[in-house]
């Protein structure tokens, strides 16, 4: 049976959910236009679907392809995994090794530094939008990490840097306009990022009513976007992902209890701690830290377990510690300040990627995809070869397996 009747019925459902007018009929002579719409919902756990908060995503999954979960790359953090999804490389290979990192030539990188995000040197691999633009395929990217940094002078044809102050309705309308009424060639790749679920999960916990409300809000926005595209006569191939899951995390340990300030420079904090021993303390730290501790595990970078695929990049500090699920390591002064302000952060990620709480979302729907297919858990490096295939470009060499997601397609 052709997928077109099913697709039309599904899009009618989305239109009903979004309370939008029906789309005008397309003429038989109108050329097919099927862009790839790649959507990321930061911090959305794989098991958050199907609980009544995601009618749009559940409909996409029911009529398309859904994975039981997607295993993030180590570390299970936002910037490393978003860049993995669009390069097919592990953080150890694309250079974004943490949300906070240090480079001897470039200095410090933190996610809040918008200027640092525009520096090409931090992003050491070619993302999908650059490959597409080189091939003459227009791209449009909303707030995806790495998309504001030129690569050999190439940026997405249409783009917007991350700005939490832009209302969701405006984001949807602007992205829809890029596709429906483009200034120039219609984009073959459209990528969009939503941050609200991650923020609510951090502040209140992944199972909180605030987190569920954020999920409902983003789900409705995705439905609104798809309805706008249908109204414009556009039927995209849709891939919805998240970068990682979210765990309940209400326990705090002072970083100084791992290594004193005079012993080591702390490059990264939170759940994956990076330490650079100071002069004269290297031997003592290497003797004391590697191994199992009460709330964390530490390794010398060369001895990080092979399953994590991490430890060769020069930006990775000499000693890396992984906090146990539910624990955060912060400077003691920061913990005291948060306590004084009454802050009670309740959720976190960055834990072992094999934990069920860290599993990310993967679902796909559209003319290219099979209907009603369920996939087992797979590694997020396997997404990139599929995306490149859908855009119609030759993928760059990567760490993913191109065969993993071939069963999701209607025909090879």
N, C-alpha and C positions, 0 to 999 in steps of 0.2 A: 504493500500500500504506500502511496506517495506520502511524504511528510507534510505536504502543503496544507491539506485539510486540517490535520492535527495542529499545525502551527497557527493557522488562522483561528481555530477555536481557542487556543491558548492565549493569543494576543487579544481576543475578545474578552477573555477573563481579566486580563490586565487592564483593559480599558474600563471594565466595570468597576474594578477595584479602585482605579484612579478617578472614576467619575468623569471620564473624558468623552468627547464626541467620537462617533465612529469614523474610521478612516475612509477617505474617498477611494473609490475603486481605481486600480492601476490599469492602464491600457495595455493591450497585448503587445504593442510595439515598444513599450517602455523598457529600456535595458535593465538587466538585473544589477542590483547594487546591494551587496552583502558585506558590510564592513565587519571587522572583529571589534566587539565591545568588551573590553577587559575591565572588570570592576573589582576593586579591593575594599573589603570592610575590615579595617584594622582591628585585631583583637577578637574576632568572632570565632568562638569555639565551634568545632565541628558538631558537637552535640546540642548546640543552641537551636538548630533547625528542627522543625516538626513539633514544636511545643506551643504553637498557637500565636507566636510573635512574628512569624515570617511567612505570611500567605503568598507573597510574590515569589520569594526564593523557593518555597515549598512547591509552588506550581511549576517553576522552572525545573526543579529537580524531578518532579513526578513525570513531566513530559520530556525530560532529557536525560542527562547523565549526572549521577551524584556519586562521590567517593565516600566511603565510610569515614575517611579523614585523610588529611595530607600532613606528612611529617615535615616540620620546618627544618631548615639547616641550622647548624650550631654556629653562633649562639641564637636562641629563639627570640630575636629582637627585631624591631621594625625596619630599620634601614638596611641591615644585612640581608634580610629575607625578601624585601621588596626588590632589591637589586638582583638577587638570585632568580626571582621569578621572570625577570625580563632579560637575563643574560644566560641562564642555564648553568651558571658557575656557582660553586660553593663560595661563601665569604672568604675562605682561605685563598681563593684564586682570583676573585674580583676586587679584593682590596678593602671593601667596606667590612672590616672585621668586627665592628662593634658600633653601637650608637655613639660611643665616646672613644676616641682613639688619638694616637699621637704619631706624627711622622717627622723625621729629622729635618726634612726640607720644607714641609708644609705647615708644621706646627700642630696645633690642637684642632680637633673636630668634635663638635657636639651637635645634636640634632636641632637645637634651638638657634644655631648660628646660620641664618639664611645666606649670608655672604659666603661662608665656607662651602655651603652646598652647591654654589655656582662654580667652584674651582674644579676644573676637569681632572686634575691630578689625583683627587680622592677616589674617583670612579675609574678603575683600571680595566674595564672591559666595555665592549660595544653593546649598548642596549638595543632592544628590538626596534625602537623607533628610529634609531640612527641607521640601522641596516635597511629599514623600509625606505627612509628618505633617500638613501644612496641609490636604491633601486627605482626611484621615481614614484614611490607610493607616499602620498601625503599622510601625515599623522597628526593627531590632536591629543594632548595629554594634560589632565587636570591634577596637579599636585602630587604626582607620583615621585617618590624619592629618586633623585638623580636626573630628573628631566630638565632641571634648570642649568645644568652644566653642559657647555658645548663640547662636542667630541669632534675634533678636526674641523671646527667651525660649523658643525651641524647641530641644529636644535629641532624639536618638533615644529611642524608648520604652524600649528596653533598651540598655545600653551598658557597655563596659569600656575604660578607658584602657590605653595600652600598658604592659605589665609583663612584662619578659623572664623574670622569676622564676616565672611561672605555667607549670607543665608542659603539654606539648602535649596529653596525654590529658585534662587538666582543661579546657583551652580547648575542645576538641572536645565534651566532654560538656556544658559550659555553653551553648555555641552551639546544640547539638542540643536542649537543654531549652528554649531560647527559642522554637524552632520547634515542637517536638513537644508541649510542655506549657506554653504561655505563660501568664503572669499577665495576662490580658486578651486583647485581639484578637490573632490570629495575625499575625506580621509578614509584610508583602508584600515587604519588602526586608530581606535579611540580608547584611551585608558583614563580611568577615573578612580580617585581615592577618597574614602570616607573615614574620618578619624573618631567619630562620636562614641562608638561602642567601646573602643579601647580606653578612652578617657573615663567613661562611666564605670568600666570594669576596674580600673585602677582606684578610682575614688570610693567606690561602694561595694566592689566585689562582683564576680561574674554572674552570680545568681540573684543579685539584688533587683528590686523593682526599678531602680534607676537604670541599671544596665539593660533590663528587658525593654524599658521605654525607649532607650537609645536604639536598640535593635529594631523595634517597631518603626521608629522614625526613619531609619536608613532603608529598611525594607520598602516603606511607602515611597521614598524618594526614587529608588530603583524602579518601582512600578510606574511612577510618574514619568521617568525618563523613557522607559520602553513604550509607554503609551504615546508620548510625544513623537517618538520615532515612527511608530505605526501610523499615526496621523499623517506623517510626512511621506508615508509609503515606503519606509525603510524597514527591512526585516534583517536584523544583524545576527551573526553568530555571537552568542553571549557566553563569556567565561567569567564566573564569579569566584574569587579566591579570598582568603585571608592570609596574613603573614605568619600568624601564630595563634594559639589559644590564649587562655587566661586562667590563673589559679587563684584560689583564696590565699591571701598572703598577709598576715597580720603580725608577724614576728620580725623583730629587728635586732641586728647584731652590729656593734661598732666595728668598722673596718680596722680601727686601731687594735682590736682584740685578735685580729688575724696577723697584722704586721704593724708595728709602731711606725710613726711618721719618720723617725730618724733611721729606720731600717730600710724603708722602701718608698719609692714614688708610686702613688696609686693612680693608675691610668684610667681605670674604669671601676664603677661601683654598681650596686644593685644586686643582680643575681649572678653575673659572671664578672669576677673581680680580676683585674689585670695589675700585676705588681712588677716593678722594676727595682731590683735590689740596689741600694745605694752603696757607694764605695766602702769596702770593708765589711759588708754585711752579707754578701752573696753566699758564701759558704754556709753561714749559720742558717740563713733562710732555706737554702736548698736541703739542708739536713733536717730542718724542723717542719717545713710546710707540706711537702709532697706526701700524699696518703690521705687516710680517712680521719676526719675530725667530727665533733659532735653534730654540727649543723652544716657542714660543707666538706667538699673534697678538693684537694689541690694537686696540680701536676706541674712539672717542668714542661715547657711547651713542646719539647721533642718527644715527650712521653704521654701526651694526651691520647686517650684511647682511639684506635683507628676508626671505630664506628662513627666518631664525631667529625672526621675529615677536617681537622683543624690543627694548626701548629707550625706550618711552614712559612707563612707570610711574615716578612720582617716587622710589620706593624703589631704583631701579636707579642705582648710582653713576655719576658722569660718565665714568669710563674702565673698560672691561670687557676683560679678557684671557682668551682661551681657550687652555689648555694643549694641546699635541699629545698624541695618544694615547700612553699609557705614562708620562707625566710628571705630577708633582704639585708644586705650589708651596706651601711652608710656611715659617713664620718660621724663621730659622736656628737659634735656640735650641731650637725643637721638633725639628728634624732632628737636632741634636747630642744631645738627650736621648733620642730614639728609638734612635740609634746606640749610646749608652752602655748602654741597657737591652737591647740586642740585638734590637730589634723590626725585622722585615723585612717590612713590609706589601707584599703582592704583587699586589693587584688594586684597581681604582678604576673609577668611572664619572664622568659629568659631562663627557664629551668630545662632540665634534660629533655631533648626533643622527642624521646621515646615515651614520655609520660602522656597518658590520654588527655590530660588537661591542656597540653600544648598543641594538640592536633588542630590543624587549620581546616577551613572549608575549601572544597572544590566542587563546583557544579557547572554544567555546560548545557546550552540549549540553542537550537537553531537549525537551519537547513543542513548543516554539515554533520549533525550529531544524531546518534541513535536515540530511540525513545525508551524510557523506562529502564535504563541500564544502571546497575550498581557495581561499583568498583571497590576493591580492597584498599587499605591504606597504602600510599606510595610516597616517595620522596618528592619534595617540591622542585628539585632540579629537573624533574621529568616534564614539567609544564612547558618550558621554553620551546622544545622542539615542536610541540603541538601548536603553539602560538605562531611560530614562524611558518609552519605549514598553512595555517589558516590565512595568514597575511599574504602568503605567496612569495616568500623570500627564502633563500638558502640560509639555514641557520649557521651561526658562528660555532666553532668548536666549543664543546661544553662538557659538563660532568653528568648530564642527564642521559637517560636511556630513551631514544626515540620510539622504541617499541611499546613502552608502558601504556601510552594512551591511544595507540592506534585502534584498539577495540572500541573506543568511544565514537569513532567516526562511522558515518553511514557506509562509505566505501573508501578503501585506501586510495 
